[in-house]
Amino acid sequence: MIHAYLRLSTNEDKQKNSFEVQLHEIKSHFEVGKTFKETISGSAPLHKRKALFAMLEVLQKGDRVVVLRLDRISRDTIQSGWIRYEIQKKGAELITLENKRKDSTSILIENILLAFAQYEKETTIWRINKAFENKKAKGQALGGKYPKYGYEFYFEDAKKEGTKKIRECETEQKTISRIKRFRNKTPGKIAKILADDGVLGKSGKPIERKQVQRILEYIK
């Protein structure tokens, strides 16, 4: 579905940047399914952006968010990076009708997206490792036989003693990247592609449709 996001600041030229002008330009290129609009400063705190969050809430995989210019999303570069990252996590795409060339701001935002993704990965690993440490301190079992796909258990001690920890599994992360590229296909078709290429799961067997579905759910 195509979502049109329109923003107008209270101090802007309403004739030049009106909702009507923005929507007309977007509709001249796309068939719009839903429209979200709000009158608020582009540098306002995110918690005040009600229409923006309403849009993020309903985004589905394969949707596209269209804005007239990137500054309609936000005039704050860090906010723009975060918003684009959230859109990508949903499996959706942000399209700007203007400012298509890669200027310094676009390059900076791309770097911010990479930074958000890396931070989220590291935070996930830290939380899991912290949970392992807490369980061991309480004498509890340290999880199942296998960690979530994309990660692997390891011990810092060569004798496999001490606290079990988790880290990214390079091979499985590459498979996840492939699954991301195929996300517009059904889980069954993705599983068949992987099986045909000889990709195996943690158990040494081909990755099944249900596992592909679970992976797609947590890489949104």
SVG drawing of the C-alpha trace seen along z (x, -y; Angstrom):
<svg xmlns="http://www.w3.org/2000/svg" viewBox="-7 -32 48 64">
<polyline fill="none" stroke="black" stroke-width="0.4" points="0.0,0.0 1.1,-3.6 1.0,-5.9 1.2,-9.6 2.7,-11.6 2.1,-15.3 3.5,-17.8 3.0,-21.5 4.8,-23.8 2.8,-26.6 5.2,-29.2 5.6,-27.9 4.3,-29.4 0.9,-27.7 0.3,-28.4 3.6,-26.8 3.6,-23.9 -0.1,-23.3 -1.4,-19.8 -3.2,-20.1 0.0,-21.0 1.9,-18.1 -0.9,-15.5 -1.5,-16.7 2.2,-16.2 2.3,-12.7 -0.9,-11.6 0.5,-12.6 3.1,-9.9 1.4,-7.3 -2.0,-5.8 -2.4,-6.7 -4.1,-4.3 -3.9,-6.2 -3.0,-9.8 -1.5,-11.0 -1.1,-14.7 -0.2,-17.0 0.6,-20.6 3.7,-20.6 7.3,-21.8 9.7,-19.5 12.0,-19.7 9.3,-19.0 9.9,-16.2 8.9,-12.8 6.3,-12.1 4.3,-15.0 4.2,-13.6 0.8,-11.8 0.2,-11.3 3.7,-10.1 3.4,-7.4 -0.1,-6.5 1.4,-5.8 4.3,-3.8 1.8,-1.7 -0.1,-0.5 2.9,0.1 3.1,3.5 5.9,5.4 6.1,4.1 4.3,0.8 5.8,-2.5 5.7,-5.9 5.8,-8.8 6.7,-12.4 7.3,-15.4 10.6,-16.2 12.8,-14.6 12.2,-17.6 8.5,-16.7 9.6,-13.7 11.8,-15.8 14.1,-18.8 16.3,-17.1 18.8,-14.8 19.0,-12.4 15.2,-12.1 15.1,-11.5 17.6,-8.7 15.5,-7.1 12.2,-7.4 13.7,-5.9 15.1,-3.1 11.7,-2.4 10.2,-2.3 12.8,0.1 12.3,2.4 8.6,2.7 9.8,4.0 8.5,0.8 10.3,-1.9 10.5,-5.6 10.3,-7.5 10.9,-11.3 9.8,-13.0 12.4,-15.7 16.0,-15.6 16.6,-12.3 20.3,-12.9 22.7,-11.8 23.8,-15.0 25.8,-15.2 22.6,-15.0 21.4,-11.8 24.8,-10.2 24.8,-11.2 21.3,-9.7 22.4,-6.5 25.3,-6.3 22.8,-7.0 20.7,-4.1 23.7,-1.8 24.6,-3.0 21.0,-2.4 21.1,1.2 24.5,1.9 23.5,0.5 20.3,2.6 22.3,5.8 24.8,5.0 22.1,4.2 20.3,7.5 23.5,9.5 24.2,7.6 20.8,8.3 21.0,12.0 24.4,12.3 23.3,10.4 20.4,12.9 22.8,15.8 25.0,14.3 21.9,13.7 20.7,17.3 24.1,18.7 24.4,16.7 21.0,18.2 22.1,21.7 19.5,21.8 19.8,23.6 21.4,21.5 18.8,21.8 18.1,24.4 20.3,26.4 20.4,23.7 20.2,19.9 18.0,17.9 18.9,18.2 21.7,15.8 23.5,16.3 25.7,18.9 26.8,19.9 30.4,19.7 32.6,19.7 35.4,17.3 37.3,20.1 39.0,22.6 37.9,25.4 34.3,24.3 34.0,23.3 32.5,20.2 29.4,18.3 27.9,19.3 27.7,16.3 26.2,15.5 27.5,13.7 26.5,13.3 27.1,16.3 28.6,15.0 27.3,17.7 23.7,17.5 23.8,13.7 24.6,14.0 21.6,16.3 19.4,13.7 20.6,11.0 19.5,13.3 16.1,13.8 15.7,10.0 16.3,9.7 13.6,12.3 11.1,10.9 8.5,10.1 8.2,13.9 6.2,16.3 8.1,18.2 7.6,21.4 9.2,20.1 12.1,18.7 12.6,22.0 12.7,23.8 15.3,21.3 17.5,21.9 17.1,25.7 18.0,25.7 21.2,23.8 22.0,26.3 21.5,23.9 21.0,25.8 19.6,24.8 21.2,25.3 20.0,28.9 21.8,29.7 18.6,30.0 17.1,27.7 15.4,24.6 11.7,25.1 8.9,22.7 7.9,22.1 11.5,21.2 11.7,18.8 8.4,17.2 9.9,16.8 13.1,15.2 11.0,12.8 9.1,11.8 12.1,10.8 14.0,9.0 11.2,6.6"/>
</svg>
